[in-house]
């Protein structure tokens, strides 16, 4: 693993002066002590039996006691004056680990160590004076008379009571804030040590075509991206791939006050982002409870994916290797964690519980990523794939990956202009938020240049390896993920309303609304209607002219808006046409040319299901809109 490393440190805690004061309350029965047999003098249970007995419920909590609390702390004070931290590397495999002492000093300079010290003092005091310690002592007293041989309450052969353990003490909000602060500092230190390891380590160059040599050894016919027309996809495959590249990478003007960028940005907002602003990935029930606090990893949010300023994708740099380049104005990652303070003993209960969200954010600016992807698929295997297996959008990726022989990121080259200071928002008090922000900002600003230098190596040497491992694991889990299409309708005749329309719309016009043919076709139809058939508000014409007809006509004829069909379209030859006094009559139509076909108006229907018949598709278009009509 690229994350594997072994570092041994001495963490040095210096406490020049400290103070501990504990007032122990013990109501010891004088008669029990006087009658105490010497043979049991070393049995702690017998000494506990000299204290007032405690009645506990089935959960091990106090119900009643003789004379109130008989054993516990009446007072407690703890102080760590002059507390400080340091670290010394004993045996470190990672050369980046040598910065750990310096990082601890930086955090100390911003008051971070003092925050941890105060938190430790408060936490120890809370535990000492809280219910958790008292419950633990009550259970010891409860068992004392049961386990002491000379006690009147002795139960022969009895074992210590099992109430399921005391667990961790319920934490106050202040204690939780201290833990969050300490965790944030530890994460910051760990990441900077990790980044320094990459920055200082010797470089191992990566080759975008490194996978081609492995593929070449296999005597099989893989899809060749440099010549797709030579595959089962036919002569239009290269043209289609070029069209996709040009379409998503085209620079478009700003819309609604936004900044200009590539068309991919709008597609992400319209079809991938849940709220039109970012990509949210929710975790599936990643929850744990400790100390009266329920921690739930809620979601990971990718911000700025729609800030791309330049894009070039799926560019063949080898027969089975695709080069991709993308530049973003900014990118940010947000981790949303829900914290629930439980006010009841039962850790699964939610009554009177409050839930708040803690958001951790970090971002980078002026980002450029150049990555190469090895994609090897046997033509015969891919060609035998049934169309029905791809009709469900959720099945497309696992299905295709199960048919691919190799997929690997062979190179990831990253450049970053700036790393924004990580922030933590929510849950924490204003004072604690300010302290975390100050410590994090000071450390990151100190190591800003080193971090920018290290990020490209982190991405290419570690992140790339992790992503390749994740891809391989996903392929293994989804192996055989191409289910055979099963018709759920009574009729085997396709109802175009269910095929082309959304479930809601199909129901409205007489379809089943159950998407029996999957969701892929209806998604493509929705995208086509919005991106290609909708009306351009600037020209009043269909977007089809600009987005489809002109690029396709130019690729076929070299002239935008003109279609040239070379060769014979039709020919008729008749001999001995006596009624016209002709020995021969010939008619030939060839080299047809249509000009100004990019004049489609605002009345367009393409593959639109008829609302009264499920087997009829309506198509309509008005050509010749503008000063010049279609010329043939």
C-alpha positions as CSV (number, residue, x, y, z in Angstrom):
1,X,0.0,0.0,0.0
2,X,1.3,3.5,-0.8
3,X,0.2,4.5,2.8
4,X,2.3,1.8,4.4
5,X,5.0,3.2,6.7
6,X,6.3,2.4,10.2
7,X,7.5,5.2,12.4
8,X,8.4,4.8,16.1
9,X,8.3,8.0,18.2
10,X,8.8,8.9,21.8
11,X,6.0,11.4,22.6
12,X,7.4,13.4,25.5
13,X,5.0,15.0,27.9
14,X,6.6,17.5,30.2
15,X,4.7,18.5,33.3
16,X,7.0,20.7,35.5
17,X,4.3,21.1,38.2
18,X,1.0,19.5,38.7
19,X,-1.6,19.3,41.4
20,X,-4.1,16.5,42.3
21,X,-6.5,16.8,45.1
22,X,-9.1,14.1,45.8
23,X,-11.4,14.0,48.9
24,X,-12.5,10.4,49.3
25,X,-15.8,9.7,51.0
26,X,-15.9,6.4,52.8
27,X,-18.6,5.5,55.4
28,X,-16.9,2.5,57.0
29,X,-18.8,0.4,59.5
30,X,-16.8,0.3,62.7
31,X,-18.3,-3.0,63.9
32,X,-17.4,-4.7,60.6
33,X,-13.9,-3.5,60.8
34,X,-13.6,-4.7,64.5
35,X,-14.9,-8.1,63.5
36,X,-12.7,-8.3,60.4
37,X,-10.8,-11.7,60.3
38,X,-7.1,-11.4,59.6
39,X,-7.3,-14.2,57.0
40,X,-9.3,-11.9,54.7
41,X,-7.3,-8.8,55.3
42,X,-5.9,-8.8,51.7
43,X,-9.3,-9.4,50.1
44,X,-10.5,-6.1,48.6
45,X,-14.1,-7.4,48.5
46,X,-14.2,-7.8,52.3
47,X,-13.1,-4.2,52.8
48,X,-15.9,-3.1,50.3
49,X,-18.3,-5.1,52.4
50,X,-17.7,-2.8,55.4
51,X,-19.3,0.1,53.4
52,X,-23.1,0.8,53.3
53,X,-24.8,-1.7,50.9
54,X,-26.1,-0.4,47.5
55,X,-29.2,-1.6,45.7
56,X,-28.8,-1.7,41.9
57,X,-31.3,-2.2,39.1
58,X,-30.9,-4.7,36.2
59,X,-28.7,-2.1,34.4
60,X,-26.3,-1.8,37.3
61,X,-27.5,1.7,38.3
62,X,-28.1,2.8,41.8
63,X,-31.7,2.4,43.2
64,X,-31.3,2.9,46.9
65,X,-28.5,2.8,49.5
66,X,-28.3,2.9,53.3
67,X,-27.5,6.4,54.3
68,X,-26.8,7.7,50.8
69,X,-23.5,7.5,49.0
70,X,-21.1,5.5,51.2
71,X,-18.1,5.4,48.9
72,X,-17.1,8.0,46.4
73,X,-15.3,11.3,45.8
74,X,-16.5,14.3,47.8
75,X,-14.2,16.7,46.0
76,X,-11.6,16.7,43.2
77,X,-9.2,19.1,41.7
78,X,-6.6,18.5,39.0
79,X,-4.1,20.9,37.4
80,X,-1.4,20.5,34.8
81,X,0.6,23.7,35.1
82,X,3.4,24.0,32.5
83,X,2.1,21.1,30.4
84,X,4.0,20.7,27.1
85,X,4.4,18.2,24.3
86,X,7.4,17.1,22.2
87,X,8.4,14.2,20.0
88,X,11.5,12.4,19.1
89,X,11.9,10.0,16.2
90,X,13.3,6.6,17.4
91,X,13.0,4.5,14.3
92,X,11.3,6.2,11.3
93,X,11.0,4.6,7.9
94,X,9.5,7.8,6.5
95,X,11.8,10.8,6.0
96,X,8.8,13.0,6.3
97,X,8.4,12.0,10.0
98,X,11.4,14.2,10.9
99,X,9.1,17.3,10.7
100,X,6.8,16.1,13.6
101,X,8.7,17.9,16.4
102,X,8.5,21.2,14.4
103,X,4.8,20.8,13.8
104,X,4.1,20.2,17.5
105,X,6.1,23.4,18.2
106,X,4.0,25.4,15.7
107,X,0.8,24.2,17.2
108,X,2.1,25.1,20.7
109,X,2.9,28.6,19.5
110,X,-0.7,29.2,18.5
111,X,-2.0,28.0,21.9
112,X,-3.1,24.6,20.6
113,X,-1.2,22.6,23.2
114,X,-2.8,24.8,25.9
115,X,-6.2,23.9,24.6
116,X,-5.4,20.2,24.8
117,X,-4.0,20.6,28.3
118,X,-7.2,22.4,29.5
119,X,-9.3,19.8,27.8
120,X,-7.5,17.0,29.6
121,X,-7.9,18.7,33.0
122,X,-11.6,19.3,32.4
123,X,-12.2,15.7,31.1
124,X,-10.4,14.1,34.1
125,X,-12.4,16.3,36.5
126,X,-15.7,15.5,34.7
127,X,-15.0,11.7,35.0
128,X,-13.9,12.0,38.6
129,X,-17.0,13.9,39.7
130,X,-19.5,12.4,37.2
131,X,-22.0,9.5,37.4
132,X,-19.7,7.1,35.5
133,X,-17.1,6.8,38.2
134,X,-19.8,6.7,40.9
135,X,-21.6,3.9,39.1
136,X,-18.4,2.0,38.8
137,X,-17.7,2.3,42.6
138,X,-21.4,1.4,43.4
139,X,-21.0,-1.9,41.5
140,X,-17.8,-2.7,43.3
141,X,-19.6,-2.1,46.7
142,X,-22.6,-4.1,45.5
143,X,-20.3,-7.1,44.8
144,X,-18.2,-6.7,48.0
145,X,-20.6,-8.4,50.4
146,X,-21.5,-11.1,47.8
147,X,-17.9,-12.1,47.2
148,X,-16.5,-11.7,50.8
149,X,-16.3,-15.1,52.6
150,X,-17.1,-13.8,56.0
151,X,-19.9,-11.3,54.9
152,X,-23.5,-12.1,55.8
153,X,-24.4,-11.5,52.2
154,X,-21.8,-14.0,50.9
155,X,-22.9,-16.1,47.9
156,X,-20.7,-19.2,47.5
157,X,-19.4,-19.7,44.0
158,X,-20.7,-16.3,42.9
159,X,-18.9,-14.4,40.1
160,X,-18.6,-10.6,39.8
161,X,-21.9,-9.1,38.5
162,X,-22.1,-8.6,34.8
163,X,-24.1,-5.5,33.9
164,X,-22.7,-5.3,30.4
165,X,-19.7,-3.1,31.4
166,X,-19.8,0.5,32.2
167,X,-18.6,1.6,28.8
168,X,-17.2,5.1,28.4
169,X,-18.3,8.0,30.5
170,X,-20.8,10.3,28.9
171,X,-18.9,13.3,27.6
172,X,-19.9,16.9,28.0
173,X,-20.1,19.2,25.0
174,X,-16.8,20.8,26.2
175,X,-15.1,17.4,26.2
176,X,-16.3,16.6,22.8
177,X,-15.1,19.9,21.5
178,X,-11.6,19.1,22.9
179,X,-11.6,15.7,21.2
180,X,-12.6,17.3,17.9
181,X,-9.8,19.9,18.3
182,X,-7.2,17.2,19.2
183,X,-8.4,15.0,16.3
184,X,-8.1,18.0,13.9
185,X,-4.6,18.7,15.0
186,X,-3.6,15.1,14.7
187,X,-5.0,14.8,11.2
188,X,-3.2,18.0,10.2
189,X,0.1,16.7,11.5
190,X,-0.4,13.3,10.0
191,X,-1.2,14.7,6.5
192,X,1.8,17.1,6.6
193,X,4.1,14.3,7.6
194,X,2.7,12.2,4.8
195,X,3.2,15.0,2.3
196,X,6.7,15.6,3.4
197,X,7.5,12.0,2.9
198,X,6.4,12.3,-0.8
199,X,8.2,15.7,-1.2
200,X,11.5,14.4,0.1
201,X,11.5,10.9,-1.4
202,X,13.3,10.0,-4.6
203,X,11.1,10.3,-7.7
204,X,10.0,7.2,-9.7
205,X,8.9,8.5,-13.1
206,X,5.6,7.1,-14.5
207,X,4.9,6.4,-18.2
208,X,1.4,6.9,-19.6
209,X,2.0,4.1,-22.0
210,X,3.3,1.6,-19.4
211,X,0.3,-0.6,-19.8
212,X,0.6,-1.0,-23.6
213,X,3.6,-3.3,-23.3
214,X,1.6,-5.7,-21.1
215,X,-1.4,-5.7,-23.5
216,X,0.8,-6.3,-26.5
217,X,2.0,-9.6,-25.0
218,X,-1.6,-11.0,-25.2
219,X,-2.4,-12.3,-28.7
220,X,-6.0,-11.0,-28.7
221,X,-7.8,-8.3,-30.7
222,X,-8.5,-5.4,-28.3
223,X,-10.5,-2.3,-29.2
224,X,-8.1,0.1,-30.9
225,X,-9.0,3.7,-29.9
226,X,-6.7,5.1,-32.6
227,X,-8.9,3.4,-35.3
228,X,-12.4,2.7,-34.0
229,X,-13.7,2.5,-37.6
230,X,-11.9,-0.8,-37.9
231,X,-14.0,-2.3,-35.1
232,X,-17.6,-3.6,-35.0
233,X,-18.6,-0.1,-34.1
234,X,-18.2,0.9,-37.8
235,X,-17.0,3.9,-39.7
236,X,-18.9,6.5,-37.6
237,X,-17.3,5.5,-34.3
238,X,-14.4,7.8,-34.7
239,X,-16.7,10.6,-35.7
240,X,-18.9,10.0,-32.7
241,X,-15.9,10.0,-30.3
242,X,-14.7,13.3,-31.8
243,X,-18.2,14.7,-31.5
244,X,-18.3,13.9,-27.7
245,X,-14.9,15.4,-27.2
246,X,-15.7,18.6,-29.0
247,X,-19.1,18.9,-27.4
248,X,-18.2,18.5,-23.7
249,X,-15.0,20.5,-24.1
250,X,-16.4,23.4,-26.0
251,X,-16.0,26.8,-24.2
252,X,-19.4,28.4,-23.6
253,X,-20.3,31.9,-22.4
254,X,-21.3,32.6,-18.9
255,X,-25.0,32.0,-18.0
256,X,-26.9,33.8,-15.3
257,X,-24.0,35.8,-13.9
258,X,-21.6,32.8,-13.8
259,X,-18.2,32.6,-15.3
260,X,-17.5,31.1,-18.7
261,X,-16.1,27.6,-18.9
262,X,-16.5,24.3,-20.8
263,X,-19.9,22.8,-21.6
264,X,-19.2,19.9,-19.2
265,X,-19.9,22.3,-16.3
266,X,-23.5,22.7,-17.3
267,X,-24.0,19.0,-17.9
268,X,-22.7,18.2,-14.4
269,X,-25.1,20.7,-12.9
270,X,-28.1,19.5,-14.9
271,X,-27.6,15.7,-14.7
272,X,-25.2,14.8,-11.9
273,X,-25.4,17.3,-9.1
274,X,-28.2,16.6,-6.7
275,X,-28.8,20.3,-5.9
276,X,-27.2,21.8,-9.0
277,X,-24.2,23.0,-7.0
278,X,-22.0,20.0,-6.0
279,X,-21.7,16.2,-6.1
280,X,-22.8,14.6,-2.9
281,X,-21.9,11.0,-2.0
282,X,-23.8,9.8,1.1
283,X,-22.3,7.1,3.3
284,X,-24.4,4.0,4.1
285,X,-24.9,3.9,7.8
286,X,-21.4,4.7,9.0
287,X,-22.2,5.3,12.6
288,X,-20.7,4.6,16.0
289,X,-21.6,5.7,19.5
290,X,-19.2,6.3,22.4
291,X,-19.4,8.4,25.6
292,X,-23.0,9.5,25.0
293,X,-22.1,10.9,21.6
294,X,-23.4,9.4,18.3
295,X,-21.0,10.1,15.4
296,X,-22.4,9.6,11.9
297,X,-20.3,10.0,8.7
298,X,-23.1,11.7,6.6
299,X,-21.7,12.6,3.3
300,X,-18.7,13.6,1.2
301,X,-19.3,16.7,-1.0
302,X,-17.2,17.6,-4.0
303,X,-17.4,21.3,-4.8
304,X,-16.0,23.0,-7.9
305,X,-16.2,20.1,-10.4
306,X,-18.2,22.5,-12.5
307,X,-15.5,25.1,-12.5
308,X,-13.6,23.5,-15.4
309,X,-11.9,26.1,-17.6
310,X,-10.3,23.7,-20.2
311,X,-11.0,20.1,-21.1
312,X,-9.6,17.5,-23.5
313,X,-10.8,13.9,-22.9
314,X,-10.6,10.5,-24.5
315,X,-7.6,11.5,-26.7
316,X,-5.9,8.3,-27.9
317,X,-2.2,8.3,-27.0
318,X,-1.9,4.6,-27.6
319,X,-4.1,1.9,-29.1
320,X,-5.6,1.1,-25.7
321,X,-4.6,4.3,-23.7
322,X,-6.6,7.4,-23.5
323,X,-5.2,10.8,-22.5
324,X,-7.3,13.3,-20.6
325,X,-6.6,16.9,-19.6
326,X,-8.8,19.1,-17.4
327,X,-8.2,22.4,-15.6
328,X,-10.4,23.8,-12.8
329,X,-10.6,27.2,-11.3
330,X,-11.1,25.6,-7.9
331,X,-11.9,22.4,-6.2
332,X,-13.0,21.7,-2.6
333,X,-13.8,18.6,-0.5
334,X,-16.3,18.8,2.3
335,X,-16.8,16.0,4.9
336,X,-20.1,16.3,6.8
337,X,-20.2,14.6,10.1
338,X,-23.3,14.5,12.3
339,X,-22.8,14.6,16.1
340,X,-25.7,13.7,18.4
341,X,-25.4,14.4,22.1
342,X,-27.5,11.7,23.8
343,X,-29.2,12.9,27.0
344,X,-30.3,9.5,28.1
345,X,-28.3,6.5,29.3
346,X,-29.4,4.2,26.4
347,X,-27.0,4.9,23.6
348,X,-29.5,3.8,21.0
349,X,-32.3,6.2,22.1
350,X,-33.0,9.5,20.4
351,X,-35.4,11.1,22.8
352,X,-34.2,14.6,23.9
353,X,-31.2,14.2,21.7
354,X,-29.8,17.1,19.6
355,X,-28.0,16.5,16.3
356,X,-25.7,19.0,14.7
357,X,-23.5,18.9,11.6
358,X,-19.7,19.4,11.7
359,X,-18.3,20.3,8.3
360,X,-14.6,19.9,7.5
361,X,-13.5,21.6,4.2
362,X,-10.3,21.9,2.3
363,X,-9.7,23.2,-1.2
364,X,-7.2,23.9,-4.0
365,X,-7.1,26.6,-6.7
366,X,-5.7,26.9,-10.2
367,X,-5.8,23.1,-10.7
368,X,-4.7,21.2,-13.8
369,X,-4.8,17.4,-14.1
370,X,-3.4,15.4,-16.9
371,X,-4.1,11.7,-16.6
372,X,-3.8,8.6,-18.8
373,X,-6.2,5.6,-18.7
374,X,-5.4,2.2,-20.0
375,X,-8.6,0.6,-21.2
376,X,-8.3,-2.9,-22.8
377,X,-11.4,-4.7,-24.0
378,X,-11.5,-7.7,-26.2
379,X,-13.6,-6.9,-29.3
380,X,-15.3,-10.2,-29.5
381,X,-16.3,-10.1,-25.8
382,X,-17.5,-6.5,-26.0
383,X,-19.3,-7.2,-29.3
384,X,-21.2,-10.1,-27.8
385,X,-22.6,-7.9,-25.0
386,X,-26.4,-7.7,-25.3
387,X,-28.0,-4.3,-25.6
388,X,-30.6,-5.2,-22.9
389,X,-27.9,-5.5,-20.3
390,X,-27.2,-1.8,-20.7
391,X,-30.7,-0.4,-20.6
392,X,-30.6,0.3,-16.9
393,X,-28.3,3.3,-16.2
394,X,-27.3,1.8,-12.8
395,X,-26.0,-1.3,-14.6
396,X,-23.9,0.2,-17.3
397,X,-20.7,0.8,-15.3
398,X,-20.6,-2.6,-13.5
399,X,-21.6,-4.4,-16.7
400,X,-18.9,-2.8,-18.9
401,X,-16.2,-3.2,-16.3
402,X,-17.0,-6.9,-16.0
403,X,-16.3,-7.2,-19.7
404,X,-13.1,-5.2,-19.7
405,X,-9.8,-7.0,-19.5
406,X,-7.7,-4.2,-18.0
407,X,-8.4,-0.7,-16.7
408,X,-5.7,1.3,-15.0
409,X,-4.7,4.9,-14.4
410,X,-1.1,4.8,-15.7
411,X,-0.2,8.4,-14.9
412,X,-1.7,11.3,-13.0
413,X,0.1,14.7,-13.4
414,X,-1.2,17.4,-11.2
415,X,-0.4,21.1,-10.7
416,X,-1.8,23.4,-8.1
417,X,-1.6,27.1,-7.7
418,X,-2.8,27.4,-4.1
419,X,-4.0,25.3,-1.2
420,X,-6.8,26.9,0.8
421,X,-6.6,26.7,4.6
422,X,-8.8,23.9,5.9
423,X,-11.9,25.0,7.9
424,X,-14.2,23.4,10.4
425,X,-17.7,24.8,10.8
426,X,-20.7,23.8,12.9
427,X,-21.1,22.2,16.4
428,X,-18.1,23.9,18.0
429,X,-18.4,27.1,20.1
430,X,-17.2,30.3,18.5
431,X,-14.2,30.3,20.9
432,X,-13.1,26.7,19.9
433,X,-13.7,27.4,16.2
434,X,-11.4,30.4,16.4
435,X,-8.7,28.4,18.2
436,X,-8.8,25.6,15.6
437,X,-8.8,28.1,12.7
438,X,-5.8,29.9,14.2
439,X,-3.8,26.8,14.7
440,X,-4.6,25.2,11.3
441,X,-4.1,28.5,9.4
442,X,-0.7,29.1,11.1
443,X,0.6,25.6,10.3
444,X,-0.7,25.5,6.7
445,X,0.6,28.9,5.9
446,X,4.0,27.9,7.2
447,X,4.0,24.7,5.0
448,X,2.1,26.1,2.0
449,X,4.9,26.0,-0.5
450,X,6.1,22.5,0.6
451,X,2.5,21.2,0.4
452,X,2.0,22.6,-3.1
453,X,5.3,20.9,-4.1
454,X,4.3,17.6,-2.6
455,X,0.7,17.4,-3.9
456,X,1.6,16.2,-7.5
457,X,3.7,13.4,-6.0
458,X,0.9,12.4,-3.6
459,X,-1.6,12.2,-6.5
460,X,0.7,10.2,-8.9
461,X,2.4,7.9,-6.4
462,X,-0.3,7.3,-3.8
463,X,-3.8,8.4,-4.9
464,X,-3.3,6.8,-8.4
465,X,-2.4,3.5,-6.7
466,X,-5.4,3.7,-4.3
467,X,-7.8,4.4,-7.2
468,X,-6.4,1.5,-9.3
469,X,-6.9,-0.7,-6.3
470,X,-10.5,0.5,-5.8
471,X,-11.2,0.0,-9.5
472,X,-9.9,-3.6,-9.3
473,X,-11.9,-4.3,-6.1
474,X,-15.1,-2.9,-7.8
475,X,-14.5,-5.1,-10.8
476,X,-14.2,-8.2,-8.7
477,X,-17.3,-7.4,-6.7
478,X,-19.3,-6.7,-9.9
479,X,-18.0,-9.6,-11.8
480,X,-20.8,-11.0,-14.0
481,X,-22.8,-7.8,-13.4
482,X,-24.6,-7.9,-16.8
483,X,-28.1,-9.3,-16.1
484,X,-30.0,-10.6,-19.0
485,X,-32.9,-8.4,-20.1
486,X,-36.3,-9.7,-18.8
487,X,-39.5,-8.3,-20.3
488,X,-41.9,-7.5,-17.5
489,X,-44.7,-6.5,-19.8
490,X,-47.5,-8.9,-21.1
491,X,-46.8,-7.8,-24.6
492,X,-43.4,-8.3,-26.3
493,X,-44.1,-5.2,-28.6
494,X,-42.2,-2.1,-27.4
495,X,-44.3,0.7,-26.1
496,X,-42.4,3.8,-27.0
497,X,-44.0,5.8,-24.2
498,X,-42.3,3.6,-21.7
499,X,-39.1,3.5,-23.7
500,X,-38.6,7.3,-24.3
501,X,-40.4,9.0,-21.5
502,X,-39.8,9.3,-17.8
503,X,-41.9,7.2,-15.5
504,X,-44.2,10.1,-14.5
505,X,-44.7,11.3,-18.1
506,X,-45.3,7.7,-19.4
507,X,-48.0,7.2,-16.8
508,X,-49.7,10.4,-17.9
509,X,-49.9,9.5,-21.6
510,X,-51.0,5.8,-21.2
511,X,-47.7,3.9,-20.6
512,X,-47.2,1.6,-17.6
513,X,-44.8,4.1,-15.9
514,X,-42.7,1.2,-14.6
515,X,-39.7,1.7,-17.0
516,X,-39.9,-1.9,-18.3
517,X,-37.1,-1.2,-20.8
518,X,-34.8,0.5,-18.3
519,X,-33.9,4.2,-17.8
520,X,-31.0,4.7,-20.3
521,X,-33.1,5.6,-23.4
522,X,-35.4,8.0,-21.5
523,X,-32.3,9.7,-20.0
524,X,-30.7,10.1,-23.4
525,X,-34.0,11.4,-24.8
526,X,-34.2,14.0,-22.0
527,X,-30.7,15.1,-22.7
528,X,-31.2,15.3,-26.4
529,X,-34.4,17.4,-26.0
530,X,-32.6,19.9,-23.7
531,X,-29.2,20.0,-25.3
532,X,-30.0,19.6,-29.0
533,X,-33.7,20.1,-29.8
534,X,-34.5,23.0,-27.5
535,X,-34.8,26.6,-28.8
536,X,-31.8,28.8,-28.7
537,X,-33.1,32.0,-27.1
538,X,-30.6,34.1,-28.9
539,X,-31.4,33.0,-32.5
540,X,-35.0,31.7,-32.1
541,X,-33.9,28.5,-33.9
542,X,-33.4,24.9,-32.7
543,X,-30.1,24.1,-31.0
544,X,-29.9,21.3,-33.5
545,X,-28.4,23.6,-36.0
546,X,-25.4,24.6,-33.9
547,X,-24.9,21.4,-31.9
548,X,-25.6,18.6,-34.5
549,X,-26.1,19.6,-38.1
550,X,-23.2,22.0,-38.5
551,X,-20.5,19.9,-36.9
552,X,-21.8,16.7,-38.6
553,X,-22.1,18.3,-42.0
554,X,-18.6,19.9,-41.7
555,X,-17.1,16.5,-40.8
556,X,-18.8,14.8,-43.8
557,X,-18.5,17.5,-46.5
558,X,-16.1,20.0,-45.1
559,X,-18.7,22.8,-45.2
560,X,-21.0,23.7,-42.3
561,X,-24.6,23.4,-43.2
562,X,-24.0,21.4,-46.4
563,X,-24.5,17.7,-47.0
564,X,-22.8,16.2,-50.0
565,X,-23.6,12.6,-50.9
566,X,-21.1,11.4,-53.5
567,X,-21.8,8.7,-56.1
568,X,-25.1,7.3,-57.5
569,X,-28.3,7.7,-55.5
570,X,-30.5,6.1,-58.1
571,X,-30.4,5.2,-61.7
572,X,-33.0,3.9,-64.3
573,X,-32.2,2.3,-67.6
574,X,-34.9,1.3,-70.1
575,X,-34.4,-0.3,-73.6
576,X,-36.7,-0.2,-76.6
577,X,-39.1,2.5,-75.3
578,X,-41.2,2.2,-78.5
579,X,-44.1,4.4,-77.4
580,X,-41.7,7.3,-77.3
581,X,-39.7,6.2,-80.3
582,X,-36.6,5.7,-78.3
583,X,-34.2,2.8,-78.3
584,X,-32.8,3.7,-74.8
585,X,-33.9,5.8,-71.9
586,X,-31.6,6.4,-68.9
587,X,-32.0,8.5,-65.7
588,X,-29.2,8.9,-63.2
589,X,-29.2,10.9,-59.9
590,X,-25.7,11.3,-58.5
591,X,-23.5,13.6,-56.4
592,X,-26.4,15.1,-54.5
593,X,-25.7,18.3,-52.5
594,X,-28.0,20.0,-50.0
595,X,-27.1,23.5,-48.7
596,X,-28.4,25.4,-45.7
597,X,-29.7,22.3,-44.0
598,X,-28.7,24.1,-40.7
599,X,-31.9,26.2,-40.9
600,X,-34.2,24.2,-38.6
601,X,-36.8,26.4,-37.0
602,X,-38.5,26.2,-33.7
603,X,-41.0,23.4,-34.5
604,X,-39.1,20.2,-33.9
605,X,-40.1,16.7,-32.9
606,X,-37.7,13.9,-33.0
607,X,-38.7,10.4,-31.8
608,X,-41.5,11.8,-29.8
609,X,-43.9,9.0,-28.6
610,X,-47.5,9.5,-29.8
611,X,-49.8,9.9,-26.8
612,X,-52.5,7.7,-28.3
613,X,-50.4,4.9,-29.6
614,X,-47.4,3.2,-28.1
615,X,-46.0,2.1,-31.4
616,X,-46.0,5.5,-33.2
617,X,-43.2,8.1,-33.0
618,X,-43.9,11.6,-34.1
619,X,-41.2,13.5,-36.0
620,X,-41.5,17.1,-37.3
621,X,-39.1,19.8,-38.4
622,X,-39.3,23.1,-40.2
623,X,-36.3,23.8,-42.5
624,X,-35.4,26.9,-44.4
625,X,-35.8,29.4,-41.5
626,X,-33.9,32.6,-42.2
627,X,-32.9,34.6,-45.3
628,X,-31.8,31.5,-47.3
629,X,-33.8,28.3,-47.5
630,X,-32.6,24.8,-48.2
631,X,-31.0,24.4,-51.7
632,X,-30.6,21.0,-53.3
